[in-house]
Amino acid sequence: MKQRFLAEFLGTAFLLAIVVGSGIMGEALAEGNMAVALLANSLATAAGLFVLIQCLGPISGAHFNPVVSLVEFFWTRISRRELAFFWLAQFSGAVTGVLATHAIFAKEILQISAKNRAEPHLWLSELIATFGLIATIALAGRRRVEAAPISVALYILAAYWFTSSTSFANPAVTLARSLTNTFCGIAPGGVLPFFLAQFLGATLAFLLIKKLPKEANLRIH
């Protein structure tokens, strides 16, 4: 359990360092071009996520996300106690990653985001983004398990661009990003609605996937 806890803590911390750090760097180098900043942010996040899943997946499953762990609990793959430990590792790792990134870029360590994301269309965006993420995780490895890491990374890359919220899709990420007043921030008022949308999206994905065939060789006609 200690090794799995450490893997989830480190993985989530590095994930937030990648997200926030590339956001800071991208915004600084883009000179006001938000499309370029988002492109840099999304590419770095997808690349980093792929590496983290490849490296830490054999140890903890590379959840790095409380709703992923919750769905694993729904599938009875982890216990209630393991779920609690995973959540502790993920939330604490996410906050640690943000604070460390502020130090790396010589920013004020303790910050509160002022970026307002408390709008209904963003909540719907998070529900759909999280639904898609859980579906990708659950289905991508059915035929070839080694395809799962790149599938998840590419989904997140795409979701940065096709969702209005830029696909947080992760309660630990959401909470931690409320603690950075940078490109990737979210004001605290938007955190709880994002949480609710993310947990609802994950639950709906789980319920739908339960009804799909379990055979590995699925055919699409």
Rosetta blueprint (number, residue, H / E / L):
1 M L
2 K H
3 Q H
4 R H
5 F H
6 L H
7 A H
8 E H
9 F H
10 L H
11 G H
12 T H
13 A H
14 F H
15 L H
16 L H
17 A H
18 I H
19 V H
20 V H
21 G H
22 S H
23 G H
24 I H
25 M H
26 G H
27 E H
28 A H
29 L H
30 A H
31 E L
32 G L
33 N L
34 M H
35 A H
36 V H
37 A H
38 L H
39 L H
40 A H
41 N H
42 S H
43 L H
44 A H
45 T H
46 A H
47 A H
48 G H
49 L H
50 F H
51 V H
52 L H
53 I H
54 Q H
55 C H
56 L H
57 G H
58 P H
59 I H
60 S H
61 G L
62 A L
63 H L
64 F L
65 N L
66 P H
67 V H
68 V H
69 S H
70 L H
71 V H
72 E H
73 F H
74 F H
75 W L
76 T L
77 R L
78 I L
79 S L
80 R H
81 R H
82 E H
83 L H
84 A H
85 F H
86 F H
87 W H
88 L H
89 A H
90 Q H
91 F H
92 S H
93 G H
94 A H
95 V H
96 T H
97 G H
98 V H
99 L H
100 A H
101 T H
102 H H
103 A H
104 I H
105 F L
106 A L
107 K L
108 E L
109 I L
110 L L
111 Q L
112 I L
113 S L
114 A L
115 K L
116 N L
117 R L
118 A L
119 E L
120 P H
121 H H
122 L H
123 W H
124 L H
125 S H
126 E H
127 L H
128 I H
129 A H
130 T H
131 F H
132 G H
133 L H
134 I H
135 A H
136 T H
137 I H
138 A H
139 L H
140 A H
141 G L
142 R L
143 R L
144 R L
145 V H
146 E H
147 A H
148 A H
149 P H
150 I H
151 S H
152 V H
153 A H
154 L H
155 Y H
156 I H
157 L H
158 A H
159 A H
160 Y H
161 W H
162 F H
163 T L
164 S L
165 S L
166 T L
167 S L
168 F L
169 A L
170 N L
171 P H
172 A H
173 V H
174 T H
175 L H
176 A H
177 R H
178 S L
179 L L
180 T L
181 N L
182 T L
183 F L
184 C L
185 G L
186 I L
187 A L
188 P H
189 G H
190 G H
191 V H
192 L H
193 P H
194 F H
195 F H
196 L H
197 A H
198 Q H
199 F H
200 L H
201 G H
202 A H
203 T H
204 L H
205 A H
206 F H
207 L H
208 L H
209 I H
210 K H
211 K L
212 L L
213 P L
214 K L
215 E L
216 A L
217 N L
218 L L
219 R L
220 I L
221 H L
